[in-house]
């Protein structure tokens, strides 16, 4: 260890650092590597939006050693952080990061930005590296696209951060994996997929396993188990910026949007040639945008709601998952958020649908049930239902939560955690929280505990934690 520190001291200081500051940073990094490393998946997303500077900063306040994050590149070569290979789940934009320049990408806003509002934004890799340099934080690089490994490698060298890197994915790590400066650590395991991170028994079990690191979504329980203290999480943005102005077309006209949605005679014709697929995808996106624009202008006329429902029931077929059913997904999201009288009924239809018409567009590489092909439509349902309270929403969530694993898999990718989260969002009561804390699946129980911690200053959540998960009271951040 002393030899390693000596070598690191001889390296040139990173930008903005004196040699003494660089030496102290490397000593801190070596110290982190010398004990069980607590790495947070996409940052501490209970406190800020995933994969943002604020989420990564929260990790260090809560006793974590570093973060896992997802690297992509814009059309003009700027390295950025975003998990998805589609923008529309998180942002009000369509397509892939690589379809846009950095300037264009900054104009898209997050659908659910959380507590940082307009300051919630996609960060550059350089910003994230700089944050970890300032905190002597460890880094797990999940490079999502081919061909950027050399640029990442050069940035690590330029910023003197090689010893911060404890892991990099094998598929796209490229030259990073072969560099002698890359010193990966072994992981004992992970606790984030089923929220074992909030249960002392699961934490204790993983800490007993061989290895040097643990991956979690929320660091609090594991940090306390490791004897660390929880600090106060800042509510100020890491790097405040002027919010880019949105420049676009004039406010759309409702009847024009309805016309675009209704112009869908091709919805069940599957394009085969590359040119036809591209053209079909363009029309699908136009209908998806029209559906979103109806939400933007608050169109609740009988004609608008009927057009949206028609697009859900007749979502477009396409062999490319980026387009298949996309107009139906955006139409269903708008229908729910507009609180259409039959929105929950249509959501139930879409969630339970297993359509024989899917056969021509099923990707033979995957061995999932037929209904999974409609995942784009199915996956918007529960996040939208969180904002659509009422008995029908509660019943839909409870009906889904009552399914067996096998039954859920026949409907699509399992969404038990999302259903539990939606139920508690529309019924924030002690009884609902305790109901979820008794669910057969740990991911549902854990999600309920985390959601109660989010509202721990409210009597219903405090009471639920006291009755259902008293150990989690210690996880409340100062």
N, C-alpha and C positions, 0 to 999 in steps of 0.2 A: 504493500500500500504506500509506504513512504517513497519508494522508487517511482510509483505512478504519479504521486504528487509533485515530485521533483521535475519529472518530464513535463507535466502540465504547466508548472510555473515558468518553464523555459519557452512555452508557446507564446506567440504574440498576443497581447491583450486585445479583446474584442472592442468594437467601436464604442466610444463613450466610457471606456474603463481605463483606470490606471493599472499598472502592473500589480500593485497591491490589491486592488479590488478584484482583478482577475484571479489572483492567487487565492483570495478568501472564497470566491465563488467556487473554484474548483475543489477547495477543501470541503465546502458544504455539499457539493455534488458527491464527492467521495464518501462523505458521512451518510448521505441518503442511501447510496449504494451499499453501505456496510450494514444496514439493518433491513428489516422487512419493508419492501417498497410498496406503498399504497398508491395505486394508479387509478385514476378516475376516467371512466369511459365517456368520451365526448364532453368532459368537464362536469362540474356539479350542477346538473340541469334542474335540480329542485330549487335553485336560487337564481338561475338565469337561463336563457335559451341555450340549448345544446350547441356545442361548437362555437361559442362566442368568447371573446376576451373576458367578459364578466364571469362566465361559468368556469373558465380555467383559473381565474384569480380566486374564486370562492374555494376551490380545491385547497389552495395553500392556507387560507384562513381556517379551514376545517380540519387541518392535520394531515392532508394528503401530501404525497411527494411529487406528483406529476400527473400528466394527463395523456390519454389516447386521443388522437385527432386524425381527421380525414383530409387528405391533400388532393387537390385538383388544380387545373390550369385553365385560365380564360383564353379566349380567342386570340388575344394579343400577348399571351405569354406570361401573365401575372399568376403566380402561385397563390392559391386561396384555400380556405378551409370550408368544406361542405360535405356532408355524408352522402346525400342522395345523388343518383345519376339522373334525377328529374327535379326540376325546380318547384313544381306545382304543389307538392305536399306541404312545403314550408313557406314558399314565397308566392307573391301574386304574379309570377312569371311562368312561362312554359319553356320546355326544352331542357337543354343541358348547359352546365357552366361553360363548356367549350364553344357554345353557340354565340357567346356574347363577349364583348370587350369588358375590361374592368370598369370603365366608366358606365357602360350600359348596365352591368350587373348591380351597381350601387343604386340604381333607380328603383329596383324592386324592393318592396317592403315585405316584412314577415307577416304572415296571416295572424299568428298569435305571438306577438313579440314578448309578452310577459311584462315584468315590472320595469324594464328599461325602455319600453315604448319605442319611439322613433330612433333612439340610440342603439337599438338592437340591430346588428348588421353582420354581414359576412366579413371576417377579418382576412388579411393577407397572411401568408405563411411567415413572412418576415416579422410581422407584428406579433404573431404567436410565439415565434422563436425568441423575440426580444423580451416578451413577458416572462418566459421560462428562464431566460438568462438572468433577469432581475431577481427572480425568486429562487435561483439555483435549482430549478425544477427539472424533473426527469421527463422524458418524452418517448411515447410510443407512436411511431409513424405508421399510419395506415394509408399507404399511397394507393389511390383509387383508380388511377389511369396509367397506361403504359407510356414510357418515354419521358417522364419528368425526373427520373432518379438522378441523372447527372446534375440537373439544376438544383435539386435538393441537396445533393452531396456538396456542390460548390458553395451553397449558402451556409451549410454547417461549418465548412472550413472558414469561410469569410467571417462568420460570427463566433468562431471558436467554441463550438457547441458539441463536438463529437462525443465527449464523455457524458453528455446529458441523455444521449439516445440509448435506451435499454431494450428496444424491440422495433422491428420493421417487418412488414408482411413479406412473405417469400415470393408471391406471384409477381409483384411489380417493384420489388426492392432494388433489383438490378445491381449497379455498382456499389451501392451502399452496403449490401450484404457481403461483398468481397473486400471491402476496405479494411485494412488491419486496425484502423481506429474504431471500428464498430465492435462494441463489447456488449452483446446481448445478455440479459438475465433470464433465468428460468422462472416461469410462473407457477406458483403453488396451485392456482386455479382462479376461477372467477365467481362472483356472487351476484352479478347484475341481471342475468337472464330470468331468474325467478325471484329476485329481490331477497335473496338470502342475507344480504347486507344489513337487514334490519332485525335479524334474529340471532341472538347470542350463540345458540347452539351451532348454527351454520357457520358463523364467523369462527368460532373456536375450532370446528372441524377442519376448515380450510387452512387455518394458520398452523395446524399440526403437520401439514403435508410438506414434502421436500420442495425446495425452490426458494427464490429470493423475492418474489413479487406477488401481489394480489390485485385483481381488477374488480372494481365496483362501479356502480352508478352513483351511489351516495356514500361519502367517506366517513360519516359520523360514527356509526357503530363500530367499524373496524378501527378507526383512529382511537376511540376510547379503549377498545380491547388491547391496543398496542401501548396504552399508557400515555396517550397524547391528550392535550387539552384542545377544546374547541374555541376558536377565536370568533370575533365579530366579523360578519360578512358585510362588505361595503355596499351601500346603495347608490353610489355614484358611478357613472360610466368610466371605464378604464381610460378611454381616449375620446373625449367629447368631440363631436364634429357637427358642422352645419348639416341639416337634413337636406339632401338633394331634392330640388323641385321636380315634381312629376310633370313631364311634358307629354301630352298625348293628343288624341283626336278630340273633337268637341263632344260634349255629353251625348251619349247615344239616345236614339229615339226608341221608345218601347215597341212600337209596331214594326220597326226595322229589325230589331232583335228577334222578335217573334217570327218574322219571315225567315230569318237565317236558321232558326231552330226547326222550323217546319220544312225547310228545304233539305229533306233527308231521305229521299226515295232510295238512296243508295245504301242505307244503313245495314242491310243484310246481304249486300253484294261484296264478296271478299276479293279484293284486288290481288292479282297474281304477279304481274310484271313489276320490275322496280319503278318504272315511271308511274304506273297506275297506283302503286302503293304510296308513292310520294304525294301524288295528287289527292288520293283518298285521305291520307293523314292530314294534309292541309285543310281539307273541308271539315274533318272531325275537330281540328283545333279551332276553326272558325265558329263551329257550333258550341264548343266548350267555352270560348270567350264570350259568346252571346249569352250563354247561361249565367256566367259570372257577372256580366254587365247588367243583367236584369236584377241581380242582387244589389249591385252597386247603386242603381237608381231606385231601389226599393219597390220594384214593380210587383204589386199584389193583385192585379186585375185577374178576373176569371180566365181571360185569354192567356195571360202570361203563365199562370200556374198550370193551366192545361198543357201548354207547350212544353214546359219543364217536365211534367209528368210523362208526356209522350216520349221525350228523349230518354228518360230513365227506363221506361218499359221497352223502348226500341233503341237501345244503345248501339252504337256502330260496331261492326265486326272488323277486325284488322289483325293481320298476322304478326305485327310488331306490337309488343306489349306497351310501348310508349304511347300508342294511339288507341289500342283496343279499348272500347268502352269509355274513353276519356270524356266524350260529350255527355254520356250518361252519368258519369261520376260528378262532373261539375254541375249538371242539372239537379242531381239529387242533393248535393251540398247546398245549392241555392234554395231549393224547395224547402229543406229543413230550416235553414237560417231565416228564411222569409216567414217561417211558422205557418205554412200552408195548412189548411184544416185537415188534409189527408196525408200530411208529410210522413208521419210515423208509419202509417199503413203502407205507403210506397216504400219506405225504408225496410220494413219487414219483408215485403215482396222481394226487394233486391237482395237482401241478406240471405234469404232462404232459396233463392233461385238457383236451379241447376238446369240450364237450358241446352237441349239437344242441338240447337243451332250453333253451339260453340265448336262442334267437332272439326269443321274445316280450318279453324284458327288455333287449334291446340298445338303447342310446341312439343314435338315428340321427345325432346331431350329431357323433359321433366316427367316424372312418374306420379304426379299429383292427381287427385280427383278432377274430373271435368270442370266442376264449379270454380276451381281456383283460377281459371282463365279470366274470370270476372273480378279479380282481386281489386282492380282499380276502383270499381264502383263500390265494392263491399267495404273497402278500407276507409272511405270518407264518412261512413255512417256514424260511428260512435263519437268521434271528435265533434261532429256537428251537433249530435244529440245533446252534448253537454250544455248547449245553449238553447235547448228546446224543452223546458221543464213541463211536466204534466203527467197524469196517470198513464197515458199511452206509452210515453217514453220509459217510465219506470217499469211497466209490464214487459216491454220489449227487452230491456236490459236484464230483468230477472229471468225471463224465458231463456235468454241466451246463456246466462250464468248457470242455469239448471241442466244444460246439455252435458252429455258425457264427452270425453275427449274424441271418441270415434265419431259421434254425431257432429261435433263442431268441425272436424276435419272434412266431413262430407259437404259442408257448406262453403268452405274456403279456408284460408289461413286462420288458425284459431285466434280469437280476439277476446279472451276472457278478461285479461287485464284492462283492456280498453272499455269493455262493457261495465266492469266494476267502477272504473273511474267516472264514466258517464253517469252511472246510477248515483254515486255519491255527489256528483256535481249538481244534479237536479233534485236530489233529496238529501241535503246536508244536515242530517240529524244523527244523534247518538245511536239510535236504533239501527239506522241504515249502516252506519260505520261498523257497529258490532256484528251485524249480519254478515258483512263482507269479511270481517276479521275471523269469521268461523267457516269461511268457504273452504272447500276441499283442496283448492290449489294454493300453493304458497305464493305464487305471483299475484294472486288477487288479494290475499291477506296482506302481503307486503305493500302492495300499492295503496291499500286502504290506510295502513299505518303512515306511509309517506304523505298521503293527502291530508290526514289529520294533523300531522306535524306542520303542514303548510298553513293550517288554520288553528294552530295550537292556542292562539289568544282568544278564540271564540269558545264559549261554554260548551257547545255540543261536542266539539272536537276534543277539548280537554277532558270531558267526562268519558268519551269513548276510549281515549288513551289510558286513563286511570283504570277503567274496567276491563278493557280488552288487551292492552299492551303496555302495562305500567313500566316495563323496562325501557320503552322508547321515550319516556319523559326525559331521560338523560340526554337524548339526541337533540333536544331543542338548542339551537345555536343562541349564544348570548345576544 
